[in-house]
């Protein structure tokens, strides 16, 4: 496996760990892959995937009511419920705008827990974390942004997103296509887009410029970044997933370092 240490050494952070994997095995890594830290909004990918497991087993349906009046599970997953970013109030009608919402994912986790008859943390563990042997992944706070993990675990999750074993391929394919595709909205920290495509919990790169992934990532690339300076992307065209965790809050530095890193990974391993 190739060493990413020399590349990561140029990042303006004190601590960093990163890795790249195919659907079969990691191909490159750097830093302490066992370093457990808060993954911030990358947490939402785990909530979304647990919801997909729940859909397949019949615990949830996409179009059942959840969240504010007129909203559904689909609306919550796609940030289309109208709920505001961090306050339990509506800023728009469901399906009207893409409003990125931590509250929406907290309500989604609560709804799943109620339908499953168990705490969300237990459901996530049984549905995703334990089957994928993600032994260093744990919910410490809000399911929207309070999960801790490490690069090793997230690379396992990335392989699952490249070649799913816990859900059917058609279920994942539906989750990574745009839902409410015409909605405009803001990708926090990056900019406003019209439209701002989003899947069922997965942000979709599409034609967004600028973007936190690479300039050579395919438009089919999906994933999430976190405000704690973390990201996970999956490019199904290249057959690669990449993960990075740092100790520096997302800012302009990330918008410079991450795309260059991603382009290099795609050129070398894609």
Buried (B, 14 or more C-beta within 10 A) or exposed (E): EBEBEEBBEEBEBEBBBBBBBBBEEBBBBBBBBEBBBBBBBBBBBBBBBBBBBBBBEEBBEBEEEBBBEBBBBBBBBBBBBBBBBEEEEBBBBBBBBBBBBBBBBBBBBBBBBEBBEEEBBEBBBBBBBEEBEBEBBBBEEBBBBBBBBBBBBBBBBBBBBBEBEBBEEEBBEBBBBBBBBEBEBBBEBBEEBEBBBBBBBBBBBBEBEEBBBBEBBBEBBBBBBBBBBBBBBBBBEBBBBBBBBBBBBBEEBBBEBBBBBBBBBBEEBB
